[in-house]
Each structure stands twice: as structure tokens, then as C-alpha cells.
Amino acid sequence: MDTRKTLDGQAIGMMALLCLTWSLQQIALKATAPDVSPLLQISLRSGLAAVLVAMLMWWRRDKFTDGGLRPGLMAGFLFALEYLLVGEALRHTTAGHTVVLLYTGPIFAALGLHWKLPSERLAPGQWIGIALAFIGIAVTFIGRQGPARDVANMLAGDLMCVAAGAAWGATTVVIRCSKLSSAPATETLLYQLVAAPVLLLPAAAALGQLTFTATPLALGSLTFQAVVASFASYLAWFAMLRRYLASRLGVFSFLTPLFAVGLGGYLLDEHIEPNFILGALLVLAGIVLVSGYSWIVQGVHSLRRLNA
């Protein structure tokens, strides 16, 4: 019997804090890019967080799951690919664009799981959500104004963000369709965190992204991303998944792109185009419809019973 609860005030407050933390990741990467190259910073934060997760697993005497190595390596590769694309995208587009388009990941995951698992078949209403999300993506790409070179540069960055979202979705499919679906969250997280520096450091060297200037802002950003964002926040998220219904938490997690757009405009003075706002709202509406479909249906049924 599933004993997980619906959201209470404590859970809503924690989700708001987690979403704020996750939105600040890309803001911090963008803000400190002149001091530490984004790919190098992602590699370092992942490596530091991997050490923390490994220490926690050793302290708790966690054991690795039989048959988990191969899917773990695949999940790690996809995680590294996702952040290779994010690191490159941040050189071309804004932090707000990056987070909104990265959060198409659950849409790609839903499509992959629909194909792989009978229990994850999409309902007609969820297909509407997928259509809304892809229309929203298209809308974010049209109507750009400015010098042709700048527009092309930003479009290239935005395309990388969508590709990163696809890599995130593929990571979810690998985890759900393998032994990792029953593995401890720390094990799954460790595979991904270890793969990032192993694969991204050579990529950073090849792309000339090894700039590191130890300014207070850069060191603070790296500490925040490694300890708070990549370690503590995900442990808190996994702990909440054990206590609360995943569909409820999933809908609230999409506060992250909204926070990112607002903080990008406020902290980084990023320009937010009207067409991007419209497209982002369509994307988020589609994601909420896909991820929170069961919650929405349950709410509609409850209203019908009250009005009957």
C-alpha cells in the first residue's frame, strides 16, 4: 500500500526552496562564466558533489545494486552530455532561456516511457500537453529581433538547451527501465556525478574552456553548486519523494523555470522577449498537463462529486 502523502504546508515551502536553489544553478554558472568556464565549473561541482555522495554511502554502508553498473554508466554518459550542452549553451544564450528549455526534459521522458513501458502509456489529455509544449518551443524561436549574428548565436544556444532536455529525458528512461529503478537514490546520483568530470574535463580542454580565476564570487558559486545544489538539494528531493506523492511534487518543480526567468532578468539584466514569455508559458502548461495529469483528473472528479 502506498503510504505517501499529498502535499502539506511544509512540503510546499520545501519545494519552493528547492526550485529556487535549482534555478540559481544556471544563474550562478552564467554570472561567473568570465572567471570559471561553465564546463569546467560543472565538472568541478560534480566531482566535489560525487565525493560527498560517496562519503555518505560509505557512512551508511550502502551497497551497489546487482546489474546496475551498465545502466549506471549509460545514465552517467547522458547526464554528462546534458551538461556539456548546457555549458556550451550558456555561452550563447541567457540563463532564463537555458532553464526553461532544459525543462522540456520531462516531455521527452514521457515520450520515451510511453514507448518502453505499458504502465506509462500517455492518456489523450497528456498528448495535448505534449503538443502544447512543442508549440511553445516553436514560439520561443520565432520573432527574434536584433543583429543577425546575435540572433543566430542565441538560437544555437537555445537549440542546445532543447537537446540537453532530450538528454535529461533519456536519462530518466534509462533509470526507469533498468535495475536503477529500485536502486538507492544515492547510487543513481553517484553514477551521474562521477561521469560528469570524467567526460566533461577532456571536453572542456578540447573546447578551450579551462579558464579558472579564484575570485570570491567564483569560489562561492562553486561551493553553492557542489554542496547545496548538486548534493543537499537532491538528497532532500529524494527524501521528499519517499514521503509525498511524486505527481504532486513534479508539478511544483516547474516553479524552477519561472524563478530562473525572473532571477535572470533581475540579477543578470537579461532581456526577456514577449514571444519567449508566451512560448515559455505554453511549454510549462504542457509540462504540467503531462506530469500532473492524474492530479488534474482527480481534481476534476472531486469537483464533479461536490457539484452533484
Summary of the structure (lengths in Angstrom):
residues: 308
radius of gyration: 19.3
end to end distance: 29.8
largest distance: 65.9
contacts: 1098
relative contact order: 0.22
helix: 79%
strand: 1%
